[in-house]
Amino acid sequence: MSSRRGCDLIFPPNSSFFRFLLIPIFLLTLLHPTEAVELGTPEKPIRMMFVPSGDAQVILEGGQEIAQMLKKATGLYFSTSVATSYAAVIEAMGAEKVDIGWLATFSYVLARDKYDVELLLIVVRFGKPFYRGQIMVRADSGINTLADLQGKTFAYVDPASTSGHLYPKALLLSHGYDPDKFFAQTVFAGSHNAVVLALLKGEVDAGAAYEGSRLAVAKSHPDVLKKVRVIAYTQDIPNDTVTARKGLPIAIKNKISEGLKYIAKTPEGAKVLKRVYGISGLVDLDGFFDPVREASRLLGLDLKTLGR
């Protein structure tokens, strides 16, 4: 009789002793189950993606700094990246490959409609939650009005850019010009900075970007304000957003929202946000009512008793 056979006879699999041996293993499985790694840990960081509206390297470096400051403020870990296009961020959020997207205005509208993303914060610039797009030309082009653009070459930013595509087209249509037939040629430069640089280099006759886009390249091209001028502005546009993908846990959303608002109020954080996207502040929807609260405070009103 083999040793294997003998062992089977002494401790048969269906014996109570054999089942007794399995109990500790079963209990260990209950105590240490194979669970999904918690989001926001080093093993599974929160994925944050930025749109390529400006210099991609500047945005990438600034995004990494924001992630580091957020970690200190929230205890959560982040990984950051810059998308190749505005649409790429939308689709990545829809596929749950990105948790937090820094979305341009129209990109947010598209993502909200298509993937039910959630608005966390709205960007503030110069104390305002809105901005404008602008149409620019070279100062020596001889172009002074929208009518003068007919038959010229024109640069947009990105198909999903609000101030660098959607609103400028709407502006032309409002003046009776069909933007699809009005120009000799149109191109998508990929970023606001790239539109301004294309004008500086004489690669296009005119272009559209957000108001203040010339200042974004002024450090490397100090003569940009003289060589590139604005001939028209769009209507006011709601500012870009910080947005969460559908299904992101509410506790994480709250931590990120509060963490970003805190960072925006620190000297170091304000500096980074301004460098990345020209941001001077971040506010949630309820934050728009802060001026009303401040007015009430100055008037000495007790908001808790007035509503009774």
C-alpha positions as CSV (number, residue, x, y, z in Angstrom):
1,M,0.0,0.0,0.0
2,S,1.5,3.3,-1.0
3,S,1.9,6.2,1.4
4,R,-0.6,8.2,-0.7
5,R,-3.2,5.5,-0.3
6,G,-2.5,5.3,3.4
7,C,-3.0,9.0,3.8
8,D,-6.3,8.9,2.0
9,L,-7.5,6.2,4.3
10,I,-6.5,8.0,7.5
11,F,-7.9,11.5,6.4
12,P,-10.5,10.9,3.7
13,P,-11.7,14.2,2.0
14,N,-15.2,13.8,3.4
15,S,-14.1,13.2,6.9
16,S,-14.9,15.7,9.7
17,F,-11.2,16.0,10.5
18,F,-10.5,17.1,6.9
19,R,-13.3,19.6,7.1
20,F,-11.9,20.9,10.4
21,L,-8.6,21.6,8.7
22,L,-10.3,23.7,6.0
23,I,-12.1,25.9,8.5
24,P,-9.0,28.2,9.3
25,I,-8.4,28.6,5.6
26,F,-12.0,29.6,5.1
27,L,-11.8,32.1,8.0
28,L,-8.6,33.6,6.6
29,T,-10.4,34.2,3.3
30,L,-13.2,36.0,5.1
31,L,-10.8,38.1,7.0
32,H,-8.5,39.0,4.1
33,P,-10.7,38.9,1.0
34,T,-9.4,39.7,-2.5
35,E,-10.8,43.2,-2.8
36,A,-10.4,45.9,-5.5
37,V,-7.8,48.3,-4.6
38,E,-9.3,51.5,-3.1
39,L,-9.3,54.5,-5.4
40,G,-7.0,57.3,-4.4
41,T,-4.2,55.0,-3.1
42,P,-0.7,54.7,-4.5
43,E,-1.7,51.5,-6.2
44,K,-4.8,53.0,-7.8
45,P,-4.4,56.8,-8.0
46,I,-7.2,59.1,-9.2
47,R,-6.7,59.8,-12.9
48,M,-6.8,63.5,-13.8
49,M,-6.6,64.7,-17.4
50,F,-6.2,68.2,-18.8
51,V,-7.2,69.5,-22.2
52,P,-4.4,70.7,-24.5
53,S,-5.6,74.3,-24.7
54,G,-2.1,75.8,-24.2
55,D,1.5,74.7,-24.1
56,A,1.2,70.9,-23.4
57,Q,4.5,70.8,-21.5
58,V,3.5,73.7,-19.2
59,I,0.1,72.1,-18.6
60,L,1.7,68.7,-17.9
61,E,4.2,70.2,-15.4
62,G,1.5,72.4,-13.8
63,G,-0.9,69.4,-13.6
64,Q,1.7,67.4,-11.7
65,E,2.2,70.3,-9.2
66,I,-1.6,70.5,-8.7
67,A,-1.7,66.7,-8.1
68,Q,1.1,67.0,-5.4
69,M,-0.7,69.9,-3.7
70,L,-4.0,68.0,-3.8
71,K,-2.3,65.0,-2.2
72,K,-1.2,67.2,0.7
73,A,-4.7,68.7,1.0
74,T,-6.7,65.5,0.7
75,G,-4.5,62.6,1.4
76,L,-5.4,61.1,-2.0
77,Y,-3.0,60.1,-4.7
78,F,-3.3,61.3,-8.3
79,S,-1.9,60.6,-11.7
80,T,-2.0,63.3,-14.4
81,S,-1.9,63.5,-18.2
82,V,-2.6,66.0,-21.0
83,A,-4.9,64.7,-23.8
84,T,-4.1,64.9,-27.5
85,S,-7.4,66.6,-28.1
86,Y,-10.4,68.0,-26.3
87,A,-12.5,65.0,-27.5
88,A,-10.0,62.6,-26.0
89,V,-10.8,63.8,-22.5
90,I,-14.5,63.4,-23.0
91,E,-14.2,59.8,-24.4
92,A,-11.7,58.8,-21.6
93,M,-14.2,60.0,-19.0
94,G,-17.0,58.1,-20.7
95,A,-14.9,54.9,-20.7
96,E,-14.1,55.5,-17.0
97,K,-10.4,55.7,-17.8
98,V,-10.2,59.3,-16.4
99,D,-11.8,60.3,-13.1
100,I,-11.4,64.1,-13.2
101,G,-11.3,66.1,-16.3
102,W,-10.4,69.8,-16.7
103,L,-12.9,70.4,-19.5
104,A,-13.3,73.4,-21.7
105,T,-16.9,74.9,-21.7
106,F,-18.2,73.1,-24.8
107,S,-16.4,69.9,-23.9
108,Y,-18.2,69.9,-20.6
109,V,-21.6,70.3,-22.3
110,L,-20.8,67.5,-24.7
111,A,-19.5,65.2,-21.9
112,R,-22.5,66.0,-19.7
113,D,-25.0,65.2,-22.5
114,K,-23.2,62.1,-23.6
115,Y,-21.8,60.5,-20.4
116,D,-23.6,62.3,-17.6
117,V,-20.5,63.7,-16.0
118,E,-20.8,65.9,-12.9
119,L,-19.7,69.5,-12.6
120,L,-17.5,70.1,-9.5
121,L,-16.1,73.6,-10.0
122,I,-16.1,76.5,-12.4
123,V,-13.0,78.4,-13.2
124,V,-12.8,82.1,-12.3
125,R,-10.6,84.5,-14.2
126,F,-10.2,88.2,-13.3
127,G,-13.0,87.7,-10.8
128,K,-15.5,86.5,-13.4
129,P,-17.0,83.1,-14.2
130,F,-17.1,83.9,-17.9
131,Y,-14.8,85.0,-20.7
132,R,-14.9,85.8,-24.4
133,G,-13.5,84.5,-27.6
134,Q,-11.7,86.8,-30.1
135,I,-10.9,86.9,-33.7
136,M,-7.3,88.1,-34.4
137,V,-5.3,89.2,-37.4
138,R,-1.7,90.3,-38.0
139,A,-1.4,94.1,-37.4
140,D,0.1,94.6,-40.9
141,S,-2.6,92.5,-42.7
142,G,-4.9,95.3,-43.8
143,I,-7.8,93.4,-42.3
144,N,-10.0,95.6,-40.1
145,T,-13.5,94.1,-40.1
146,L,-15.1,90.7,-40.3
147,A,-16.1,91.4,-43.9
148,D,-12.4,91.7,-44.8
149,L,-11.8,88.1,-43.8
150,Q,-13.6,86.8,-46.9
151,G,-11.3,84.6,-49.0
152,K,-8.6,84.5,-46.3
153,T,-7.0,81.6,-44.4
154,F,-8.2,81.1,-40.9
155,A,-7.1,79.0,-37.8
156,Y,-9.4,77.6,-35.2
157,V,-8.2,75.8,-32.0
158,D,-10.0,72.5,-31.8
159,P,-13.5,71.3,-33.0
160,A,-14.6,71.1,-29.3
161,S,-13.1,74.5,-28.3
162,T,-15.8,77.0,-27.3
163,S,-13.9,80.2,-27.7
164,G,-11.6,78.9,-30.4
165,H,-14.3,77.4,-32.7
166,L,-17.9,77.3,-31.6
167,Y,-18.5,80.9,-30.6
168,P,-16.4,82.5,-33.4
169,K,-18.4,80.6,-35.9
170,A,-21.6,81.7,-34.3
171,L,-20.3,85.3,-34.4
172,L,-19.7,85.1,-38.2
173,L,-23.1,83.5,-38.7
174,S,-24.7,86.3,-36.7
175,H,-23.2,88.8,-39.2
176,G,-24.5,86.9,-42.2
177,Y,-21.3,85.0,-43.1
178,D,-21.2,81.3,-43.6
179,P,-17.9,80.2,-42.0
180,D,-17.8,77.0,-44.0
181,K,-17.8,79.0,-47.3
182,F,-16.4,82.3,-46.2
183,F,-12.7,81.4,-46.0
184,A,-10.3,80.2,-48.6
185,Q,-9.0,77.6,-46.1
186,T,-9.5,76.7,-42.4
187,V,-7.2,74.7,-40.1
188,F,-7.3,73.4,-36.5
189,A,-4.1,74.5,-34.8
190,G,-4.7,72.3,-31.8
191,S,-4.3,74.9,-29.0
192,H,-4.9,78.6,-28.4
193,N,-1.2,79.3,-28.2
194,A,-0.7,77.6,-31.6
195,V,-3.3,79.9,-33.2
196,V,-1.4,83.0,-32.0
197,L,1.9,81.6,-33.1
198,A,0.5,80.7,-36.5
199,L,-0.5,84.3,-36.9
200,L,2.9,85.6,-35.8
201,K,4.6,83.3,-38.3
202,G,2.3,84.4,-41.1
203,E,1.0,80.9,-41.6
204,V,-2.6,82.1,-41.6
205,D,-4.3,85.4,-42.2
206,A,-6.6,85.3,-39.1
207,G,-7.5,83.1,-36.2
208,A,-9.8,82.6,-33.2
209,A,-8.8,81.9,-29.6
210,Y,-9.8,82.9,-26.1
211,E,-9.5,86.5,-24.9
212,G,-6.1,86.9,-23.4
213,S,-4.5,84.2,-25.5
214,R,-1.9,86.7,-26.8
215,L,-0.7,87.3,-23.2
216,A,-0.1,83.5,-22.8
217,V,2.7,83.7,-25.4
218,A,3.9,87.1,-24.6
219,K,6.7,85.8,-22.4
220,S,8.4,84.0,-25.3
221,H,7.2,86.6,-27.9
222,P,7.1,90.0,-26.3
223,D,6.1,91.7,-29.6
224,V,2.9,89.7,-29.9
225,L,0.6,92.5,-28.7
226,K,2.0,94.8,-31.4
227,K,2.1,92.2,-34.3
228,V,-1.3,90.5,-33.6
229,R,-4.4,92.6,-32.9
230,V,-8.1,91.8,-32.2
231,I,-10.9,92.8,-34.6
232,A,-13.9,91.2,-32.9
233,Y,-15.1,89.6,-29.7
234,T,-17.7,86.9,-29.2
235,Q,-20.5,87.0,-26.6
236,D,-19.7,86.0,-23.0
237,I,-18.9,82.3,-22.5
238,P,-19.2,80.4,-19.2
239,N,-15.7,79.5,-18.0
240,D,-14.2,76.0,-18.2
241,T,-14.8,73.4,-15.6
242,V,-13.4,70.8,-13.3
243,T,-15.6,67.8,-13.8
244,A,-16.0,64.3,-12.4
245,R,-16.9,61.1,-14.3
246,K,-20.2,59.4,-13.6
247,G,-20.1,57.1,-10.7
248,L,-17.1,58.7,-8.9
249,P,-17.7,58.2,-5.1
250,I,-19.2,61.3,-3.5
251,A,-16.7,61.3,-0.7
252,I,-13.8,61.5,-3.2
253,K,-15.6,64.2,-5.2
254,N,-16.1,66.3,-2.1
255,K,-12.5,65.9,-1.0
256,I,-11.2,67.0,-4.5
257,S,-13.6,69.9,-4.7
258,E,-12.7,71.3,-1.3
259,G,-9.0,70.5,-1.8
260,L,-8.9,72.5,-5.1
261,K,-10.8,75.5,-3.6
262,Y,-8.3,75.5,-0.7
263,I,-5.3,75.3,-3.1
264,A,-6.6,78.2,-5.2
265,K,-6.5,80.4,-2.1
266,T,-2.9,79.7,-1.3
267,P,-0.1,81.7,-2.9
268,E,1.6,78.7,-4.3
269,G,-1.6,77.1,-5.7
270,A,-2.8,80.4,-7.2
271,K,0.5,80.7,-9.0
272,V,0.3,77.2,-10.5
273,L,-3.3,77.6,-11.6
274,K,-2.6,80.8,-13.3
275,R,0.4,79.4,-15.1
276,V,-1.5,76.3,-16.3
277,Y,-4.8,77.8,-17.5
278,G,-4.7,81.5,-16.5
279,I,-7.0,80.6,-13.5
280,S,-7.5,83.2,-10.7
281,G,-10.0,81.1,-8.7
282,L,-12.3,78.1,-8.5
283,V,-15.9,78.2,-7.3
284,D,-18.8,75.8,-7.1
285,L,-22.3,76.8,-8.1
286,D,-23.2,77.8,-4.5
287,G,-20.2,80.0,-4.4
288,F,-21.8,82.4,-6.9
289,F,-24.0,83.5,-4.0
290,D,-21.1,84.5,-1.8
291,P,-21.4,88.2,-2.8
292,V,-25.0,88.0,-1.5
293,R,-23.8,86.5,1.8
294,E,-21.2,89.2,2.1
295,A,-23.7,92.0,1.5
296,S,-25.9,90.4,4.2
297,R,-23.0,90.3,6.6
298,L,-22.2,93.9,6.0
299,L,-25.8,94.9,6.6
300,G,-25.8,92.9,9.8
301,L,-28.5,90.5,8.7
302,D,-29.1,87.2,10.4
303,L,-29.7,84.8,7.6
304,K,-30.8,82.0,10.0
305,T,-33.7,84.0,11.4
306,L,-34.9,85.9,8.4
307,G,-36.4,82.9,6.7
308,R,-38.6,82.0,9.7
